[in-house]
Amino acid sequence: MAKLLNEGQIASHLKDLRDWRRTGNEIIKTFEFVDFVRAMGFVNSVALCAEKANHHPDIDIRWNKVTLVLSTHSAGGLTDLDFALARTIDGL
């Protein structure tokens, strides 16, 4: 099982991520696209990365906006898995 991060580790990881914010035991980011088709293309790319990492975000799709929520539910909070996937997603 993945190890929970402490407050200092979480703060350090967040400094390295652009526009991700912490809410409780989750990190969240909303991505905006020109239209629904591009938003869905992004979601499909996220799905492939998430499946490869065996770590899956919660995804909310609102026409041209996609909000991703990351947390390691099995560990009960934030772990390195969440921040690694966030970095991968930011690279898409």
N, CA, C and O atoms as a GROMACS GRO file, in nm:
protein
  368
    1MET      N    1   0.084  -0.118   0.000
    1MET     CA    2   0.000   0.000   0.000
    1MET      C    3   0.088   0.125   0.000
    1MET      O    4   0.196   0.126   0.059
    2ALA      N    5   0.040   0.229  -0.068
    2ALA     CA    6   0.113   0.355  -0.075
    2ALA      C    7   0.110   0.425   0.062
    2ALA      O    8   0.012   0.415   0.136
    3LYS      N    9   0.219   0.494   0.092
    3LYS     CA   10   0.233   0.560   0.222
    3LYS      C   11   0.179   0.704   0.214
    3LYS      O   12   0.209   0.778   0.121
    4LEU      N   13   0.099   0.740   0.314
    4LEU     CA   14   0.047   0.876   0.321
    4LEU      C   15   0.160   0.977   0.336
    4LEU      O   16   0.260   0.950   0.404
    5LEU      N   17   0.144   1.092   0.272
    5LEU     CA   18   0.242   1.200   0.284
    5LEU      C   19   0.207   1.288   0.403
    5LEU      O   20   0.090   1.303   0.438
    6ASN      N   21   0.310   1.347   0.464
    6ASN     CA   22   0.284   1.442   0.573
    6ASN      C   23   0.262   1.581   0.514
    6ASN      O   24   0.279   1.602   0.394
    7GLU      N   25   0.225   1.676   0.597
    7GLU     CA   26   0.191   1.812   0.551
    7GLU      C   27   0.307   1.878   0.476
    7GLU      O   28   0.285   1.943   0.374
    8GLY      N   29   0.428   1.861   0.526
    8GLY     CA   30   0.544   1.920   0.459
    8GLY      C   31   0.568   1.862   0.321
    8GLY      O   32   0.598   1.935   0.227
    9GLN      N   33   0.553   1.731   0.309
    9GLN     CA   34   0.571   1.666   0.180
    9GLN      C   35   0.463   1.711   0.081
    9GLN      O   36   0.492   1.735  -0.036
   10ILE      N   37   0.341   1.722   0.128
   10ILE     CA   38   0.231   1.766   0.041
   10ILE      C   39   0.258   1.908  -0.007
   10ILE      O   40   0.243   1.937  -0.126
   11ALA      N   41   0.296   1.997   0.083
   11ALA     CA   42   0.324   2.136   0.047
   11ALA      C   43   0.437   2.144  -0.055
   11ALA      O   44   0.431   2.222  -0.150
   12SER      N   45   0.539   2.063  -0.037
   12SER     CA   46   0.652   2.061  -0.129
   12SER      C   47   0.609   2.014  -0.268
   12SER      O   48   0.647   2.074  -0.369
   13HIS      N   49   0.530   1.909  -0.273
   13HIS     CA   50   0.480   1.859  -0.403
   13HIS      C   51   0.392   1.963  -0.471
   13HIS      O   52   0.402   1.983  -0.592
   14LEU      N   53   0.306   2.029  -0.396
   14LEU     CA   54   0.215   2.128  -0.456
   14LEU      C   55   0.291   2.244  -0.518
   14LEU      O   56   0.246   2.300  -0.618
   15LYS      N   57   0.405   2.281  -0.461
   15LYS     CA   58   0.486   2.390  -0.516
   15LYS      C   59   0.533   2.357  -0.658
   15LYS      O   60   0.553   2.446  -0.740
   16ASP      N   61   0.551   2.228  -0.685
   16ASP     CA   62   0.601   2.184  -0.815
   16ASP      C   63   0.491   2.168  -0.920
   16ASP      O   64   0.519   2.142  -1.037
   17LEU      N   65   0.366   2.184  -0.878
   17LEU     CA   66   0.254   2.166  -0.970
   17LEU      C   67   0.187   2.300  -0.999
   17LEU      O   68   0.173   2.384  -0.910
   18ARG      N   69   0.146   2.318  -1.122
   18ARG     CA   70   0.082   2.444  -1.160
   18ARG      C   71  -0.070   2.428  -1.156
   18ARG      O   72  -0.128   2.340  -1.220
   19ASP      N   73  -0.134   2.515  -1.079
   19ASP     CA   74  -0.279   2.527  -1.072
   19ASP      C   75  -0.352   2.411  -1.004
   19ASP      O   76  -0.475   2.407  -1.006
   20TRP      N   77  -0.279   2.318  -0.945
   20TRP     CA   78  -0.344   2.216  -0.864
   20TRP      C   79  -0.366   2.276  -0.726
   20TRP      O   80  -0.280   2.348  -0.674
   21ARG      N   81  -0.481   2.249  -0.666
   21ARG     CA   82  -0.508   2.299  -0.531
   21ARG      C   83  -0.548   2.182  -0.442
   21ARG      O   84  -0.601   2.080  -0.488
   22ARG      N   85  -0.522   2.200  -0.317
   22ARG     CA   86  -0.556   2.095  -0.221
   22ARG      C   87  -0.688   2.127  -0.154
   22ARG      O   88  -0.713   2.241  -0.113
   23THR      N   89  -0.770   2.027  -0.143
   23THR     CA   90  -0.894   2.035  -0.067
   23THR      C   91  -0.899   1.910   0.020
   23THR      O   92  -0.930   1.801  -0.029
   24GLY      N   93  -0.869   1.926   0.148
   24GLY     CA   94  -0.868   1.810   0.237
   24GLY      C   95  -0.767   1.707   0.195
   24GLY      O   96  -0.648   1.737   0.186
   25ASN      N   97  -0.813   1.586   0.169
   25ASN     CA   98  -0.726   1.475   0.130
   25ASN      C   99  -0.719   1.456  -0.021
   25ASN      O  100  -0.691   1.346  -0.069
   26GLU      N  101  -0.744   1.563  -0.097
   26GLU     CA  102  -0.745   1.554  -0.243
   26GLU      C  103  -0.669   1.671  -0.303
   26GLU      O  104  -0.654   1.777  -0.241
   27ILE      N  105  -0.620   1.650  -0.426
   27ILE     CA  106  -0.572   1.762  -0.507
   27ILE      C  107  -0.661   1.770  -0.630
   27ILE      O  108  -0.704   1.668  -0.684
   28ILE      N  109  -0.688   1.893  -0.672
   28ILE     CA  110  -0.790   1.917  -0.776
   28ILE      C  111  -0.736   2.018  -0.877
   28ILE      O  112  -0.667   2.114  -0.841
   29LYS      N  113  -0.770   1.994  -1.003
   29LYS     CA  114  -0.737   2.091  -1.108
   29LYS      C  115  -0.845   2.086  -1.215
   29LYS      O  116  -0.893   1.979  -1.252
   30THR      N  117  -0.882   2.204  -1.265
   30THR     CA  118  -0.978   2.213  -1.375
   30THR      C  119  -0.903   2.257  -1.501
   30THR      O  120  -0.828   2.355  -1.499
   31PHE      N  121  -0.926   2.185  -1.607
   31PHE     CA  122  -0.867   2.215  -1.737
   31PHE      C  123  -0.978   2.266  -1.828
   31PHE      O  124  -1.089   2.212  -1.826
   32GLU      N  125  -0.949   2.369  -1.906
   32GLU     CA  126  -1.050   2.425  -1.997
   32GLU      C  127  -1.003   2.412  -2.141
   32GLU      O  128  -0.887   2.438  -2.173
   33PHE      N  129  -1.094   2.372  -2.228
   33PHE     CA  130  -1.064   2.350  -2.369
   33PHE      C  131  -1.158   2.432  -2.457
   33PHE      O  132  -1.255   2.490  -2.408
   34VAL      N  133  -1.128   2.437  -2.586
   34VAL     CA  134  -1.211   2.517  -2.677
   34VAL      C  135  -1.349   2.458  -2.699
   34VAL      O  136  -1.445   2.531  -2.725
   35ASP      N  137  -1.360   2.327  -2.689
   35ASP     CA  138  -1.489   2.264  -2.713
   35ASP      C  139  -1.495   2.126  -2.646
   35ASP      O  140  -1.398   2.080  -2.586
   36PHE      N  141  -1.609   2.065  -2.658
   36PHE     CA  142  -1.635   1.935  -2.596
   36PHE      C  143  -1.545   1.826  -2.653
   36PHE      O  144  -1.496   1.741  -2.579
   37VAL      N  145  -1.524   1.827  -2.784
   37VAL     CA  146  -1.445   1.722  -2.847
   37VAL      C  147  -1.302   1.723  -2.794
   37VAL      O  148  -1.245   1.617  -2.766
   38ARG      N  149  -1.243   1.841  -2.781
   38ARG     CA  150  -1.106   1.849  -2.728
   38ARG      C  151  -1.103   1.808  -2.580
   38ARG      O  152  -1.008   1.744  -2.535
   39ALA      N  153  -1.205   1.845  -2.506
   39ALA     CA  154  -1.212   1.805  -2.365
   39ALA      C  155  -1.216   1.652  -2.355
   39ALA      O  156  -1.148   1.593  -2.271
   40MET      N  157  -1.296   1.589  -2.440
   40MET     CA  158  -1.307   1.444  -2.436
   40MET      C  159  -1.177   1.376  -2.482
   40MET      O  160  -1.141   1.270  -2.431
   41GLY      N  161  -1.108   1.437  -2.578
   41GLY     CA  162  -0.978   1.384  -2.620
   41GLY      C  163  -0.880   1.385  -2.503
   41GLY      O  164  -0.804   1.290  -2.483
   42PHE      N  165  -0.883   1.494  -2.425
   42PHE     CA  166  -0.798   1.504  -2.306
   42PHE      C  167  -0.836   1.395  -2.206
   42PHE      O  168  -0.747   1.330  -2.149
   43VAL      N  169  -0.964   1.375  -2.183
   43VAL     CA  170  -1.010   1.272  -2.088
   43VAL      C  171  -0.961   1.134  -2.133
   43VAL      O  172  -0.918   1.054  -2.050
   44ASN      N  173  -0.967   1.108  -2.261
   44ASN     CA  174  -0.918   0.978  -2.311
   44ASN      C  175  -0.768   0.963  -2.286
   44ASN      O  176  -0.722   0.855  -2.250
   45SER      N  177  -0.692   1.071  -2.304
   45SER     CA  178  -0.548   1.066  -2.277
   45SER      C  179  -0.522   1.043  -2.129
   45SER      O  180  -0.432   0.966  -2.092
   46VAL      N  181  -0.599   1.110  -2.044
   46VAL     CA  182  -0.586   1.090  -1.899
   46VAL      C  183  -0.616   0.944  -1.864
   46VAL      O  184  -0.547   0.884  -1.782
   47ALA      N  185  -0.719   0.889  -1.926
   47ALA     CA  186  -0.757   0.750  -1.898
   47ALA      C  187  -0.643   0.654  -1.930
   47ALA      O  188  -0.617   0.560  -1.854
   48LEU      N  189  -0.576   0.676  -2.039
   48LEU     CA  190  -0.463   0.589  -2.077
   48LEU      C  191  -0.349   0.600  -1.976
   48LEU      O  192  -0.291   0.499  -1.936
   49CYS      N  193  -0.317   0.723  -1.934
   49CYS     CA  194  -0.210   0.743  -1.834
   49CYS      C  195  -0.250   0.681  -1.700
   49CYS      O  196  -0.168   0.617  -1.635
   50ALA      N  197  -0.374   0.700  -1.661
   50ALA     CA  198  -0.422   0.649  -1.533
   50ALA      C  199  -0.420   0.496  -1.533
   50ALA      O  200  -0.382   0.434  -1.433
   51GLU      N  201  -0.460   0.437  -1.642
   51GLU     CA  202  -0.461   0.291  -1.649
   51GLU      C  203  -0.320   0.235  -1.642
   51GLU      O  204  -0.295   0.135  -1.575
   52LYS      N  205  -0.227   0.301  -1.711
   52LYS     CA  206  -0.087   0.258  -1.709
   52LYS      C  207  -0.031   0.269  -1.566
   52LYS      O  208   0.046   0.182  -1.524
   53ALA      N  209  -0.069   0.374  -1.493
   53ALA     CA  210  -0.020   0.394  -1.356
   53ALA      C  211  -0.099   0.313  -1.254
   53ALA      O  212  -0.060   0.304  -1.138
   54ASN      N  213  -0.210   0.254  -1.298
   54ASN     CA  214  -0.302   0.184  -1.209
   54ASN      C  215  -0.345   0.275  -1.092
   54ASN      O  216  -0.352   0.233  -0.976
   55HIS      N  217  -0.373   0.400  -1.128
   55HIS     CA  218  -0.415   0.501  -1.031
   55HIS      C  219  -0.512   0.593  -1.104
   55HIS      O  220  -0.473   0.660  -1.200
   56HIS      N  221  -0.636   0.597  -1.061
   56HIS     CA  222  -0.742   0.659  -1.142
   56HIS      C  223  -0.804   0.780  -1.073
   56HIS      O  224  -0.846   0.772  -0.958
   57PRO      N  225  -0.809   0.893  -1.144
   57PRO     CA  226  -0.869   1.014  -1.086
   57PRO      C  227  -1.022   1.009  -1.095
   57PRO      O  228  -1.079   0.934  -1.174
   58ASP      N  229  -1.085   1.089  -1.012
   58ASP     CA  230  -1.227   1.117  -1.030
   58ASP      C  231  -1.233   1.225  -1.138
   58ASP      O  232  -1.154   1.320  -1.135
   59ILE      N  233  -1.325   1.211  -1.232
   59ILE     CA  234  -1.332   1.302  -1.346
   59ILE      C  235  -1.472   1.360  -1.357
   59ILE      O  236  -1.571   1.287  -1.358
   60ASP      N  237  -1.479   1.493  -1.366
   60ASP     CA  238  -1.605   1.564  -1.386
   60ASP      C  239  -1.594   1.640  -1.517
   60ASP      O  240  -1.503   1.722  -1.534
   61ILE      N  241  -1.684   1.615  -1.610
   61ILE     CA  242  -1.681   1.679  -1.742
   61ILE      C  243  -1.800   1.772  -1.755
   61ILE      O  244  -1.915   1.730  -1.738
   62ARG      N  245  -1.773   1.898  -1.785
   62ARG     CA  246  -1.878   1.999  -1.807
   62ARG      C  247  -1.848   2.070  -1.938
   62ARG      O  248  -1.777   2.170  -1.939
   63TRP      N  249  -1.900   2.021  -2.046
   63TRP     CA  250  -1.881   2.068  -2.182
   63TRP      C  251  -1.734   2.086  -2.216
   63TRP      O  252  -1.671   1.991  -2.263
   64ASN      N  253  -1.676   2.203  -2.194
   64ASN     CA  254  -1.536   2.225  -2.231
   64ASN      C  255  -1.442   2.227  -2.111
   64ASN      O  256  -1.325   2.260  -2.124
   65LYS      N  257  -1.494   2.191  -1.992
   65LYS     CA  258  -1.413   2.192  -1.870
   65LYS      C  259  -1.407   2.051  -1.811
   65LYS      O  260  -1.508   1.981  -1.801
   66VAL      N  261  -1.286   2.013  -1.773
   66VAL     CA  262  -1.264   1.882  -1.713
   66VAL      C  263  -1.196   1.906  -1.578
   66VAL      O  264  -1.089   1.966  -1.571
   67THR      N  265  -1.259   1.859  -1.472
   67THR     CA  266  -1.201   1.870  -1.339
   67THR      C  267  -1.155   1.731  -1.295
   67THR      O  268  -1.231   1.634  -1.298
   68LEU      N  269  -1.029   1.725  -1.254
   68LEU     CA  270  -0.971   1.600  -1.207
   68LEU      C  271  -0.946   1.610  -1.057
   68LEU      O  272  -0.899   1.712  -1.007
   69VAL      N  273  -0.978   1.504  -0.987
   69VAL     CA  274  -0.956   1.496  -0.842
   69VAL      C  275  -0.872   1.372  -0.816
   69VAL      O  276  -0.907   1.261  -0.856
   70LEU      N  277  -0.759   1.393  -0.747
   70LEU     CA  278  -0.669   1.283  -0.716
   70LEU      C  279  -0.658   1.264  -0.565
   70LEU      O  280  -0.644   1.360  -0.490
   71SER      N  281  -0.665   1.139  -0.524
   71SER     CA  282  -0.646   1.098  -0.386
   71SER      C  283  -0.626   0.947  -0.388
   71SER      O  284  -0.684   0.878  -0.472
   72THR      N  285  -0.546   0.897  -0.297
   72THR     CA  286  -0.527   0.753  -0.290
   72THR      C  287  -0.626   0.699  -0.187
   72THR      O  288  -0.598   0.695  -0.067
   73HIS      N  289  -0.742   0.659  -0.236
   73HIS     CA  290  -0.851   0.618  -0.147
   73HIS      C  291  -0.811   0.501  -0.057
   73HIS      O  292  -0.849   0.495   0.060
   74SER      N  293  -0.733   0.409  -0.112
   74SER     CA  294  -0.694   0.292  -0.033
   74SER      C  295  -0.602   0.329   0.084
   74SER      O  296  -0.594   0.255   0.182
   75ALA      N  297  -0.533   0.443   0.073
   75ALA     CA  298  -0.444   0.488   0.181
   75ALA      C  299  -0.513   0.592   0.269
   75ALA      O  300  -0.465   0.624   0.378
   76GLY      N  301  -0.626   0.644   0.222
   76GLY     CA  302  -0.698   0.743   0.301
   76GLY      C  303  -0.647   0.885   0.289
   76GLY      O  304  -0.667   0.965   0.380
   77GLY      N  305  -0.582   0.916   0.178
   77GLY     CA  306  -0.533   1.052   0.160
   77GLY      C  307  -0.436   1.063   0.045
   77GLY      O  308  -0.442   0.986  -0.051
   78LEU      N  309  -0.346   1.160   0.055
   78LEU     CA  310  -0.252   1.188  -0.053
   78LEU      C  311  -0.123   1.109  -0.038
   78LEU      O  312  -0.065   1.100   0.070
   79THR      N  313  -0.079   1.052  -0.151
   79THR     CA  314   0.046   0.977  -0.156
   79THR      C  315   0.126   1.024  -0.277
   79THR      O  316   0.080   1.108  -0.355
   80ASP      N  317   0.246   0.970  -0.292
   80ASP     CA  318   0.328   1.002  -0.408
   80ASP      C  319   0.258   0.966  -0.539
   80ASP      O  320   0.283   1.030  -0.642
   81LEU      N  321   0.171   0.865  -0.536
   81LEU     CA  322   0.097   0.826  -0.657
   81LEU      C  323   0.016   0.941  -0.714
   81LEU      O  324   0.008   0.959  -0.835
   82ASP      N  325  -0.046   1.019  -0.625
   82ASP     CA  326  -0.130   1.131  -0.669
   82ASP      C  327  -0.047   1.238  -0.739
   82ASP      O  328  -0.086   1.289  -0.844
   83PHE      N  329   0.066   1.271  -0.681
   83PHE     CA  330   0.148   1.377  -0.738
   83PHE      C  331   0.219   1.331  -0.865
   83PHE      O  332   0.241   1.411  -0.956
   84ALA      N  333   0.256   1.204  -0.871
   84ALA     CA  334   0.317   1.151  -0.992
   84ALA      C  335   0.217   1.155  -1.108
   84ALA      O  336   0.253   1.193  -1.219
   85LEU      N  337   0.093   1.115  -1.082
   85LEU     CA  338  -0.008   1.119  -1.188
   85LEU      C  339  -0.040   1.263  -1.226
   85LEU      O  340  -0.061   1.291  -1.344
   86ALA      N  341  -0.045   1.353  -1.130
   86ALA     CA  342  -0.070   1.495  -1.160
   86ALA      C  343   0.039   1.549  -1.254
   86ALA      O  344   0.009   1.620  -1.350
   87ARG      N  345   0.164   1.516  -1.228
   87ARG     CA  346   0.274   1.561  -1.316
   87ARG      C  347   0.259   1.501  -1.456
   87ARG      O  348   0.279   1.570  -1.556
   88THR      N  349   0.223   1.374  -1.463
   88THR     CA  350   0.203   1.311  -1.593
   88THR      C  351   0.090   1.379  -1.669
   88THR      O  352   0.104   1.407  -1.788
   89ILE      N  353  -0.019   1.406  -1.602
   89ILE     CA  354  -0.134   1.472  -1.664
   89ILE      C  355  -0.095   1.612  -1.713
   89ILE      O  356  -0.133   1.652  -1.823
   90ASP      N  357  -0.021   1.684  -1.632
   90ASP     CA  358   0.023   1.818  -1.674
   90ASP      C  359   0.110   1.814  -1.798
   90ASP      O  360   0.118   1.912  -1.871
   91GLY      N  361   0.175   1.702  -1.822
   91GLY     CA  362   0.260   1.686  -1.939
   91GLY      C  363   0.185   1.654  -2.067
   91GLY      O  364   0.244   1.652  -2.175
   92LEU      N  365   0.055   1.628  -2.056
   92LEU     CA  366  -0.023   1.593  -2.176
   92LEU      C  367  -0.042   1.713  -2.267
   92LEU      O  368  -0.105   1.701  -2.372
   0.00000   0.00000   0.00000
